[in-house]
Amino acid sequence: MNNPVHPLLQTTAIEALELSMQAHGFLKRSQIHTIADLLNYTQEDLRILDPSSAHEVITALHERLGIALPQAAGDLDDQMA
């Protein structure tokens, strides 16, 4: 998916979210290293990959950076149109 992403987010590491070790490890194992990487996922994607960490990641992204991931793939498609 090629969402236009602010250049700063392309280089902002997920460490900026100040996640627990479990949630941080989940993102790293999923090859998610930057906020821009994370923006290629929906909330549903994260819940499928790791339900226990998804809530923490989604909440931190919103609270720390004011970014809300789309709920599901259809929502992401609507944003790209």
C-alpha positions as CSV (number, residue, x, y, z in Angstrom):
1,M,0.0,0.0,0.0
2,N,1.4,3.4,-0.9
3,N,-0.3,5.9,1.4
4,P,1.2,9.4,1.2
5,V,3.0,9.7,4.5
6,H,4.5,12.8,6.1
7,P,8.3,12.5,5.7
8,L,8.9,12.8,9.4
9,L,6.8,9.7,10.0
10,Q,8.9,7.7,7.5
11,T,11.9,8.0,9.8
12,T,10.1,8.0,13.1
13,A,10.9,4.7,14.9
14,I,8.2,2.8,16.7
15,E,10.2,3.4,19.9
16,A,8.5,6.9,19.8
17,L,5.3,5.1,20.9
18,E,7.0,4.0,24.2
19,L,5.4,0.5,24.1
20,S,5.8,-2.4,26.4
21,M,8.5,-5.0,25.5
22,Q,5.8,-7.4,24.3
23,A,4.1,-4.9,22.0
24,H,7.5,-3.6,20.7
25,G,8.7,-7.2,20.0
26,F,5.4,-7.9,18.2
27,L,6.0,-5.0,15.8
28,K,9.7,-5.8,15.3
29,R,8.8,-9.5,14.5
30,S,6.2,-8.2,12.0
31,Q,8.9,-6.1,10.3
32,I,7.3,-2.9,11.5
33,H,10.1,-0.5,12.3
34,T,8.8,3.0,11.7
35,I,5.5,4.8,12.1
36,A,5.2,4.8,8.3
37,D,5.4,1.0,8.3
38,L,2.7,0.8,10.9
39,L,0.4,3.0,8.8
40,N,0.2,0.2,6.2
41,Y,-1.9,-1.8,8.6
42,T,-5.4,-1.6,9.8
43,Q,-6.6,-2.2,13.4
44,E,-8.0,-5.5,12.2
45,D,-4.7,-6.5,10.8
46,L,-2.9,-5.9,14.1
47,R,-5.6,-7.8,16.0
48,I,-5.2,-10.8,13.7
49,L,-1.4,-10.7,14.1
50,D,-1.3,-10.2,17.9
51,P,-4.6,-9.5,19.7
52,S,-2.9,-9.0,23.1
53,S,-0.6,-6.2,21.7
54,A,-2.9,-4.6,19.2
55,H,-4.9,-2.5,21.7
56,E,-1.7,-1.1,23.2
57,V,-0.2,-0.2,19.8
58,I,-3.5,1.4,18.5
59,T,-3.9,3.4,21.7
60,A,-0.3,4.6,21.8
61,L,-0.4,5.7,18.2
62,H,-3.6,7.7,18.9
63,E,-2.5,9.1,22.2
64,R,1.1,10.0,21.4
65,L,0.8,11.0,17.7
66,G,-2.9,11.7,17.2
67,I,-3.1,9.0,14.5
68,A,-6.0,6.6,14.1
69,L,-5.5,3.5,12.0
70,P,-8.5,2.5,9.9
71,Q,-10.7,-0.2,11.4
72,A,-10.6,-2.6,8.4
73,A,-9.2,-2.9,4.9
74,G,-12.3,-1.3,3.3
75,D,-11.6,1.8,5.4
76,L,-8.1,1.9,4.2
77,D,-9.2,1.6,0.6
78,D,-11.6,4.5,1.1
79,Q,-8.8,6.7,2.4
80,M,-6.7,6.0,-0.6
81,A,-9.4,6.8,-3.1
